[in-house]
Amino acid sequence: MLKPKGAKNRRKGRLLLRVRVSDPASVERVEFLVNGRVVRVDRRAPFRKRIAYRAKQRKKLALSVRVVQTSGEVTTETLRRLTVGRRR
């Protein structure tokens, strides 16, 4: 279970996702996905996204990133699967 800094068993909090690429100039965009849905498109380095969550119950999240290069090549990678929210 993810526990935000500062308090235990909080029902809300934030996650910070960061993506580092070896050659940022060759990247057209980076798409951040939560449970398969695009939640942000970032076109300039540093590539990052803050995700705020509010969970009355425990909730599972799948965090992924899709990198689209200027050449048209697309790479998708699952960053992490985690559960947020309050323990019962």
C-alpha positions as CSV (number, residue, x, y, z in Angstrom):
1,M,0.0,0.0,0.0
2,L,1.2,3.4,-0.9
3,K,1.5,5.8,2.1
4,P,2.0,9.5,1.4
5,K,4.7,11.1,3.5
6,G,3.6,12.6,6.8
7,A,0.6,10.6,7.7
8,K,-0.5,7.0,7.9
9,N,-3.7,5.6,6.3
10,R,-4.6,8.9,4.5
11,R,-7.4,8.8,2.0
12,K,-5.7,11.3,-0.4
13,G,-2.3,12.1,-1.6
14,R,0.0,12.7,-4.6
15,L,2.3,10.7,-6.7
16,L,5.1,12.2,-8.8
17,L,5.9,10.3,-12.1
18,R,9.2,11.2,-13.9
19,V,10.6,9.9,-17.1
20,R,14.2,10.3,-18.1
21,V,15.2,9.8,-21.7
22,S,18.7,9.6,-23.1
23,D,18.1,12.1,-25.9
24,P,15.2,14.5,-25.1
25,A,15.6,16.3,-28.5
26,S,14.4,13.1,-30.3
27,V,11.2,12.9,-28.2
28,E,8.1,14.3,-29.7
29,R,5.9,13.7,-26.6
30,V,5.6,11.6,-23.5
31,E,2.1,10.3,-22.5
32,F,1.4,9.4,-18.9
33,L,-1.3,6.7,-18.5
34,V,-3.3,5.6,-15.4
35,N,-5.3,2.4,-15.9
36,G,-4.8,2.7,-19.6
37,R,-6.1,6.2,-20.0
38,V,-3.9,9.1,-21.0
39,V,-3.9,11.7,-18.2
40,R,-1.2,14.0,-19.5
41,V,0.8,14.7,-22.6
42,D,4.2,16.4,-22.0
43,R,6.1,17.8,-25.0
44,R,9.2,19.2,-23.2
45,A,11.8,17.9,-20.8
46,P,11.7,17.3,-17.9
47,F,8.9,14.9,-18.5
48,R,6.8,14.6,-15.3
49,K,3.3,14.4,-14.0
50,R,1.8,14.8,-10.5
51,I,-1.2,12.5,-9.9
52,A,-3.5,13.4,-7.0
53,Y,-5.7,10.7,-5.7
54,R,-8.6,10.5,-3.3
55,A,-9.8,7.1,-2.3
56,K,-12.5,6.2,0.1
57,Q,-11.7,2.6,-0.5
58,R,-8.5,0.9,-1.6
59,K,-8.0,1.3,-5.3
60,K,-5.6,-0.4,-7.7
61,L,-3.6,1.8,-10.2
62,A,-1.5,0.8,-13.2
63,L,0.9,3.5,-14.1
64,S,2.4,3.5,-17.6
65,V,4.3,5.8,-19.9
66,R,4.3,6.0,-23.7
67,V,7.2,7.7,-25.4
68,V,6.7,8.9,-29.0
69,Q,9.9,9.8,-30.9
70,T,10.1,12.3,-33.7
71,S,10.9,9.3,-36.0
72,G,7.4,7.9,-35.2
73,E,8.7,5.0,-33.1
74,V,6.5,4.4,-30.0
75,T,7.6,2.7,-26.8
76,T,5.1,1.9,-24.0
77,E,6.3,0.7,-20.6
78,T,4.4,-0.1,-17.4
79,L,6.0,1.8,-14.6
80,R,4.3,0.3,-11.6
81,R,1.1,-1.4,-10.3
82,L,0.1,-0.2,-6.9
83,T,-2.8,0.1,-4.5
84,V,-3.7,3.4,-2.9
85,G,-6.3,4.2,-0.2
86,R,-7.1,3.3,3.3
87,R,-6.5,-0.1,4.8
88,R,-9.4,-1.8,6.4
